[in-house]
Amino acid sequence: MSETLTTAQEAAAQADAIPAPSEVQDGTGVIRLGGTKKDRQPVEMVPLFAIDGKTYKVPKKIRPNVGLAIISHFEQLGPALGQMYLLRRVLGQEALDALLNYDDLDPADMKAITDKLTDMVFGSVEEESGN
């Protein structure tokens, strides 16, 4: 089976790539965001799981704003719906559909996948905030 990414997966990964850090623009101490588009580097993808020989990959680094969006969903919707948002946002629809349609998925495998994603997402927020 192919380990290549679909165009949709590549586009989603590019959208979720971590940009270069912002810089303080003047002597006021204000961190200025926006104004110019940052050059986006190709997103490094890492394998997360495989089903029947097809490997599904996720971005190696999750953008901090994606992590914040996921935390917000957890806060507003609770753990179950927050986790579904996490899966959809980070995995992409194709990989999520693969899990949804895999009849032999057991709870331990699902926990391993969600634990890994949660660590990746919350780690990206903590790294950026210095925690």
Z-matrix of the N, CA and C atoms (Angstrom, degrees):
N
C 1 1.454
C 2 1.526 1 110.24
N 3 1.279 2 115.89 1 155.56
C 4 1.455 3 122.14 2 -176.66
C 5 1.522 4 111.50 3 -78.06
N 6 1.325 5 115.86 4 143.26
C 7 1.459 6 120.90 5 174.54
C 8 1.524 7 110.37 6 -108.68
N 9 1.324 8 116.64 7 14.50
C 10 1.458 9 119.17 8 179.63
C 11 1.508 10 110.18 9 -80.81
N 12 1.328 11 115.31 10 154.96
C 13 1.452 12 120.98 11 179.51
C 14 1.515 13 109.66 12 -87.61
N 15 1.304 14 116.46 13 146.12
C 16 1.449 15 120.24 14 173.07
C 17 1.517 16 108.33 15 -75.00
N 18 1.308 17 116.54 16 163.71
C 19 1.459 18 120.85 17 178.37
C 20 1.521 19 110.35 18 -59.02
N 21 1.331 20 117.51 19 -39.86
C 22 1.462 21 121.01 20 179.25
C 23 1.525 22 110.67 21 -63.38
N 24 1.327 23 117.55 22 -41.61
C 25 1.461 24 120.49 23 178.73
C 26 1.524 25 110.45 24 -64.35
N 27 1.332 26 117.05 25 -42.12
C 28 1.456 27 119.88 26 179.33
C 29 1.522 28 110.90 27 -63.19
N 30 1.325 29 116.77 28 -42.58
C 31 1.466 30 120.35 29 179.82
C 32 1.522 31 110.70 30 -64.00
N 33 1.331 32 116.84 31 -42.80
C 34 1.466 33 120.61 32 179.14
C 35 1.525 34 110.49 33 -64.57
N 36 1.317 35 116.58 34 -40.67
C 37 1.460 36 120.46 35 179.25
C 38 1.520 37 110.40 36 -64.90
N 39 1.324 38 117.77 37 -42.41
C 40 1.458 39 120.74 38 178.33
C 41 1.517 40 110.52 39 -61.18
N 42 1.334 41 116.59 40 -39.80
C 43 1.463 42 120.85 41 -179.61
C 44 1.520 43 111.20 42 -66.71
N 45 1.332 44 117.48 43 -27.57
C 46 1.453 45 121.32 44 -176.96
C 47 1.521 46 113.63 45 -100.73
N 48 1.337 47 117.82 46 8.67
C 49 1.463 48 121.32 47 -179.47
C 50 1.528 49 110.52 48 -71.51
N 51 1.316 50 115.98 49 150.11
C 52 1.461 51 120.82 50 -179.73
C 53 1.523 52 109.26 51 -83.01
N 54 1.342 53 117.85 52 120.62
C 55 1.462 54 120.32 53 177.81
C 56 1.530 55 111.18 54 -78.43
N 57 1.330 56 115.43 55 170.91
C 58 1.473 57 120.30 56 176.64
C 59 1.518 58 109.48 57 -64.98
N 60 1.345 59 117.88 58 151.05
C 61 1.469 60 120.62 59 -179.18
C 62 1.522 61 111.91 60 -61.20
N 63 1.326 62 115.76 61 148.66
C 64 1.460 63 121.28 62 175.55
C 65 1.520 64 108.67 63 -75.51
N 66 1.312 65 116.02 64 157.68
C 67 1.451 66 120.68 65 179.58
C 68 1.519 67 109.74 66 -118.47
N 69 1.327 68 115.82 67 152.74
C 70 1.459 69 120.81 68 173.52
C 71 1.524 70 106.18 69 -69.00
N 72 1.335 71 116.86 70 127.87
C 73 1.462 72 121.43 71 -173.59
C 74 1.520 73 113.75 72 -90.52
N 75 1.325 74 117.97 73 -23.53
C 76 1.459 75 118.93 74 -177.81
C 77 1.524 76 109.45 75 -145.76
N 78 1.319 77 117.46 76 -176.42
C 79 1.453 78 122.22 77 -176.66
C 80 1.514 79 114.69 78 -79.36
N 81 1.338 80 119.11 79 4.93
C 82 1.458 81 121.04 80 -176.80
C 83 1.518 82 112.89 81 -81.41
N 84 1.316 83 117.57 82 -13.10
C 85 1.457 84 120.34 83 -176.70
C 86 1.522 85 112.93 84 86.17
N 87 1.326 86 116.50 85 -0.34
C 88 1.461 87 120.78 86 179.36
C 89 1.524 88 109.26 87 -79.77
N 90 1.298 89 116.32 88 130.17
C 91 1.459 90 120.51 89 175.65
C 92 1.519 91 107.08 90 -85.78
N 93 1.303 92 116.39 91 114.08
C 94 1.461 93 122.32 92 -177.29
C 95 1.526 94 109.42 93 -88.97
N 96 1.305 95 115.64 94 123.00
C 97 1.464 96 121.46 95 177.96
C 98 1.523 97 108.62 96 -108.72
N 99 1.319 98 115.61 97 148.77
C 100 1.457 99 119.51 98 176.39
C 101 1.506 100 112.43 99 82.95
N 102 1.320 101 114.22 100 -168.23
C 103 1.451 102 120.63 101 -179.77
C 104 1.511 103 112.47 102 95.60
N 105 1.317 104 116.69 103 -51.29
C 106 1.458 105 120.06 104 177.80
C 107 1.518 106 108.86 105 -131.60
N 108 1.305 107 115.15 106 145.37
C 109 1.458 108 119.88 107 176.85
C 110 1.525 109 109.18 108 -73.83
N 111 1.307 110 115.48 109 137.58
C 112 1.453 111 120.31 110 177.67
C 113 1.518 112 108.81 111 -87.03
N 114 1.313 113 115.42 112 144.91
C 115 1.458 114 119.46 113 176.44
C 116 1.518 115 108.49 114 -66.52
N 117 1.305 116 115.67 115 126.15
C 118 1.465 117 120.76 116 178.87
C 119 1.523 118 108.94 117 -94.33
N 120 1.300 119 114.57 118 125.99
C 121 1.451 120 120.70 119 176.09
C 122 1.522 121 108.56 120 -83.24
N 123 1.321 122 117.43 121 156.82
C 124 1.464 123 118.76 122 174.94
C 125 1.533 124 109.63 123 -56.94
N 126 1.298 125 115.02 124 142.29
C 127 1.459 126 120.80 125 -176.94
C 128 1.521 127 109.31 126 -83.43
N 129 1.328 128 114.70 127 127.67
C 130 1.466 129 119.33 128 175.24
C 131 1.522 130 107.95 129 -80.81
N 132 1.316 131 115.46 130 124.71
C 133 1.458 132 121.47 131 -179.01
C 134 1.528 133 109.15 132 -105.05
N 135 1.330 134 115.22 133 145.50
C 136 1.462 135 120.80 134 176.87
C 137 1.528 136 108.78 135 -126.91
N 138 1.318 137 117.28 136 145.88
C 139 1.462 138 119.45 137 178.86
C 140 1.523 139 110.74 138 -68.88
N 141 1.326 140 115.44 139 140.97
C 142 1.463 141 120.56 140 177.83
C 143 1.519 142 110.97 141 -112.90
N 144 1.333 143 116.46 142 -46.66
C 145 1.458 144 120.21 143 178.20
C 146 1.519 145 108.95 144 -154.48
N 147 1.317 146 115.28 145 165.26
C 148 1.469 147 121.49 146 177.35
C 149 1.523 148 108.12 147 -135.15
N 150 1.301 149 115.26 148 141.78
C 151 1.460 150 122.07 149 175.31
C 152 1.519 151 107.35 150 -127.83
N 153 1.321 152 115.64 151 122.80
C 154 1.466 153 121.82 152 178.26
C 155 1.525 154 112.46 153 48.59
N 156 1.324 155 116.42 154 43.56
C 157 1.451 156 121.52 155 174.87
C 158 1.514 157 115.34 156 86.79
N 159 1.320 158 119.07 157 -7.03
C 160 1.465 159 121.10 158 177.43
C 161 1.518 160 108.57 159 -99.02
N 162 1.333 161 115.43 160 124.28
C 163 1.453 162 121.90 161 -178.19
C 164 1.519 163 110.13 162 -94.10
N 165 1.322 164 115.34 163 134.23
C 166 1.465 165 122.16 164 177.71
C 167 1.520 166 107.71 165 -109.80
N 168 1.327 167 114.98 166 130.26
C 169 1.456 168 121.43 167 -174.26
C 170 1.514 169 110.53 168 -115.19
N 171 1.327 170 114.12 169 157.42
C 172 1.464 171 122.46 170 176.52
C 173 1.524 172 107.59 171 -132.30
N 174 1.333 173 116.86 172 160.50
C 175 1.467 174 118.19 173 176.36
C 176 1.530 175 110.56 174 -60.16
N 177 1.317 176 116.31 175 140.13
C 178 1.466 177 120.54 176 179.00
C 179 1.520 178 110.34 177 -63.79
N 180 1.320 179 116.98 178 -38.36
C 181 1.463 180 121.34 179 178.72
C 182 1.517 181 108.24 180 -120.73
N 183 1.307 182 115.24 181 133.41
C 184 1.457 183 122.02 182 179.39
C 185 1.530 184 107.92 183 -97.46
N 186 1.331 185 116.53 184 132.83
C 187 1.459 186 119.94 185 179.02
C 188 1.524 187 109.89 186 -61.49
N 189 1.335 188 117.69 187 142.58
C 190 1.464 189 121.01 188 -179.34
C 191 1.528 190 113.68 189 -59.01
N 192 1.337 191 117.76 190 -34.57
C 193 1.472 192 118.41 191 179.86
C 194 1.527 193 111.19 192 -67.92
N 195 1.322 194 117.58 193 -29.49
C 196 1.461 195 120.62 194 175.47
C 197 1.527 196 108.68 195 -68.32
N 198 1.327 197 116.54 196 -43.30
C 199 1.464 198 120.35 197 176.49
C 200 1.516 199 111.85 198 -59.54
N 201 1.326 200 116.73 199 -42.15
C 202 1.462 201 120.20 200 178.35
C 203 1.529 202 111.50 201 -64.82
N 204 1.324 203 117.16 202 -39.94
C 205 1.471 204 120.32 203 177.57
C 206 1.521 205 110.65 204 -61.96
N 207 1.307 206 116.65 205 -40.13
C 208 1.464 207 120.79 206 -179.97
C 209 1.525 208 110.22 207 -67.89
N 210 1.328 209 117.34 208 -43.35
C 211 1.466 210 120.60 209 176.74
C 212 1.522 211 109.79 210 -59.43
N 213 1.314 212 117.06 211 -42.20
C 214 1.462 213 121.32 212 178.95
C 215 1.525 214 111.28 213 -60.84
N 216 1.332 215 116.36 214 -42.46
C 217 1.467 216 119.64 215 178.21
C 218 1.525 217 111.45 216 -65.12
N 219 1.334 218 117.30 217 -40.04
C 220 1.462 219 120.44 218 176.35
C 221 1.527 220 109.86 219 -59.52
N 222 1.334 221 116.23 220 -44.52
C 223 1.457 222 121.10 221 -178.23
C 224 1.531 223 111.30 222 -64.87
N 225 1.312 224 116.74 223 -45.26
C 226 1.464 225 121.27 224 -175.64
C 227 1.519 226 113.41 225 -76.88
N 228 1.331 227 117.00 226 -37.17
C 229 1.464 228 120.58 227 -170.08
C 230 1.527 229 114.41 228 -109.77
N 231 1.320 230 116.97 229 -11.99
C 232 1.451 231 120.20 230 -177.10
C 233 1.515 232 111.13 231 92.42
N 234 1.332 233 115.85 232 172.67
C 235 1.459 234 120.51 233 -172.54
C 236 1.531 235 115.12 234 -63.53
N 237 1.323 236 118.44 235 -41.96
C 238 1.466 237 119.93 236 -175.12
C 239 1.530 238 111.37 237 -65.93
N 240 1.324 239 117.17 238 -49.91
C 241 1.466 240 119.74 239 -179.51
C 242 1.520 241 111.62 240 -73.33
N 243 1.317 242 116.71 241 -32.18
C 244 1.457 243 120.00 242 175.05
C 245 1.516 244 111.08 243 -62.68
N 246 1.326 245 115.37 244 -40.10
C 247 1.458 246 119.79 245 179.25
C 248 1.530 247 111.19 246 -66.73
N 249 1.317 248 117.38 247 -36.55
C 250 1.467 249 119.98 248 177.56
C 251 1.526 250 110.20 249 -65.42
N 252 1.330 251 116.52 250 -40.13
C 253 1.464 252 119.56 251 176.41
C 254 1.527 253 109.92 252 -62.47
N 255 1.326 254 117.41 253 -43.32
C 256 1.462 255 121.80 254 177.51
C 257 1.526 256 110.11 255 -55.97
N 258 1.314 257 116.78 256 -49.10
C 259 1.462 258 120.65 257 -178.68
C 260 1.524 259 111.28 258 -60.68
N 261 1.314 260 116.48 259 -48.06
C 262 1.469 261 120.14 260 -177.67
C 263 1.530 262 110.97 261 -64.54
N 264 1.319 263 117.06 262 -42.57
C 265 1.469 264 121.16 263 -175.15
C 266 1.525 265 111.96 264 -71.13
N 267 1.316 266 117.95 265 -41.91
C 268 1.462 267 120.20 266 -174.52
C 269 1.529 268 111.97 267 -89.61
N 270 1.335 269 116.99 268 -41.92
C 271 1.461 270 119.39 269 -179.01
C 272 1.517 271 112.35 270 -73.58
N 273 1.324 272 116.67 271 -38.07
C 274 1.458 273 120.26 272 -169.78
C 275 1.523 274 109.11 273 89.09
N 276 1.309 275 115.79 274 161.18
C 277 1.455 276 120.83 275 -172.87
C 278 1.523 277 113.54 276 -66.19
N 279 1.341 278 117.36 277 -38.68
C 280 1.466 279 119.84 278 -178.06
C 281 1.531 280 111.61 279 -62.05
N 282 1.333 281 117.17 280 -47.71
C 283 1.468 282 120.57 281 179.97
C 284 1.525 283 110.72 282 -68.20
N 285 1.328 284 117.28 283 -38.19
C 286 1.460 285 119.97 284 177.05
C 287 1.516 286 110.40 285 -63.07
N 288 1.326 287 117.61 286 -43.98
C 289 1.467 288 121.18 287 177.36
C 290 1.524 289 111.24 288 -60.15
N 291 1.335 290 116.25 289 -38.43
C 292 1.469 291 119.83 290 178.49
C 293 1.525 292 110.50 291 -60.63
N 294 1.332 293 116.93 292 -42.70
C 295 1.470 294 119.99 293 177.46
C 296 1.522 295 111.35 294 -67.35
N 297 1.332 296 116.14 295 -43.57
C 298 1.466 297 119.86 296 -178.64
C 299 1.527 298 112.11 297 -61.98
N 300 1.322 299 116.51 298 -30.77
C 301 1.462 300 120.60 299 -176.96
C 302 1.523 301 114.02 300 -97.98
N 303 1.326 302 117.42 301 2.45
C 304 1.461 303 121.04 302 -179.56
C 305 1.523 304 108.93 303 -89.72
N 306 1.313 305 115.76 304 100.55
C 307 1.461 306 121.48 305 -174.22
C 308 1.525 307 114.36 306 -65.86
N 309 1.336 308 117.87 307 -20.90
C 310 1.462 309 120.78 308 -178.98
C 311 1.531 310 113.41 309 -94.14
N 312 1.333 311 117.68 310 10.61
C 313 1.462 312 120.84 311 178.43
C 314 1.524 313 108.89 312 -65.74
N 315 1.324 314 115.96 313 124.77
C 316 1.465 315 117.68 314 178.97
C 317 1.528 316 109.59 315 -107.73
N 318 1.331 317 116.93 316 162.90
C 319 1.469 318 120.64 317 -176.25
C 320 1.527 319 113.92 318 -56.97
N 321 1.321 320 117.98 319 -37.16
C 322 1.468 321 120.30 320 -179.40
C 323 1.527 322 110.97 321 -65.48
N 324 1.326 323 117.16 322 -40.39
C 325 1.466 324 120.55 323 178.11
C 326 1.525 325 110.59 324 -66.48
N 327 1.326 326 116.69 325 -42.85
C 328 1.458 327 120.30 326 179.58
C 329 1.521 328 110.61 327 -63.72
N 330 1.322 329 116.47 328 -40.62
C 331 1.472 330 120.55 329 178.03
C 332 1.524 331 110.58 330 -63.38
N 333 1.320 332 117.43 331 -41.64
C 334 1.465 333 120.71 332 179.38
C 335 1.532 334 110.79 333 -61.56
N 336 1.318 335 117.14 334 -41.79
C 337 1.467 336 121.55 335 179.68
C 338 1.526 337 110.33 336 -66.23
N 339 1.327 338 116.96 337 -49.57
C 340 1.464 339 119.53 338 -177.39
C 341 1.531 340 111.55 339 -68.29
N 342 1.332 341 117.85 340 -35.90
C 343 1.466 342 120.39 341 176.94
C 344 1.529 343 110.73 342 -62.69
N 345 1.325 344 116.77 343 -44.24
C 346 1.467 345 121.14 344 179.93
C 347 1.527 346 110.30 345 -62.55
N 348 1.331 347 116.72 346 -45.83
C 349 1.468 348 120.06 347 179.48
C 350 1.518 349 111.47 348 -63.78
N 351 1.325 350 116.43 349 -42.28
C 352 1.460 351 120.60 350 179.36
C 353 1.526 352 110.22 351 -61.13
N 354 1.321 353 117.29 352 -44.07
C 355 1.467 354 120.92 353 177.25
C 356 1.526 355 111.29 354 -60.74
N 357 1.335 356 116.80 355 -41.72
C 358 1.460 357 120.84 356 -179.92
C 359 1.529 358 110.52 357 -64.23
N 360 1.325 359 116.84 358 -45.48
C 361 1.461 360 121.10 359 -176.22
C 362 1.515 361 111.24 360 -69.44
N 363 1.320 362 117.02 361 -52.58
C 364 1.454 363 119.47 362 -176.83
C 365 1.518 364 111.19 363 -70.36
N 366 1.308 365 117.38 364 -29.61
C 367 1.462 366 121.05 365 174.11
C 368 1.507 367 111.53 366 -62.94
N 369 1.343 368 116.91 367 -38.74
C 370 1.468 369 119.85 368 179.95
C 371 1.515 370 111.33 369 -65.87
N 372 1.315 371 117.65 370 -35.66
C 373 1.460 372 121.00 371 178.66
C 374 1.520 373 109.78 372 -71.26
N 375 1.330 374 117.22 373 -43.37
C 376 1.465 375 121.61 374 -179.72
C 377 1.528 376 111.23 375 -65.66
N 378 1.334 377 117.87 376 -40.72
C 379 1.460 378 120.93 377 179.08
C 380 1.516 379 110.81 378 -60.03
N 381 1.318 380 115.88 379 -44.78
C 382 1.460 381 119.98 380 -177.84
C 383 1.518 382 112.33 381 -69.28
N 384 1.343 383 117.06 382 -31.41
C 385 1.475 384 119.24 383 -178.02
C 386 1.518 385 111.67 384 -89.63
N 387 1.348 386 116.69 385 -7.62
C 388 1.457 387 120.24 386 178.72
C 389 1.518 388 113.47 387 82.77
N 390 1.346 389 117.95 388 12.88
C 391 1.474 390 120.88 389 178.73
C 392 1.502 391 111.63 390 -85.81
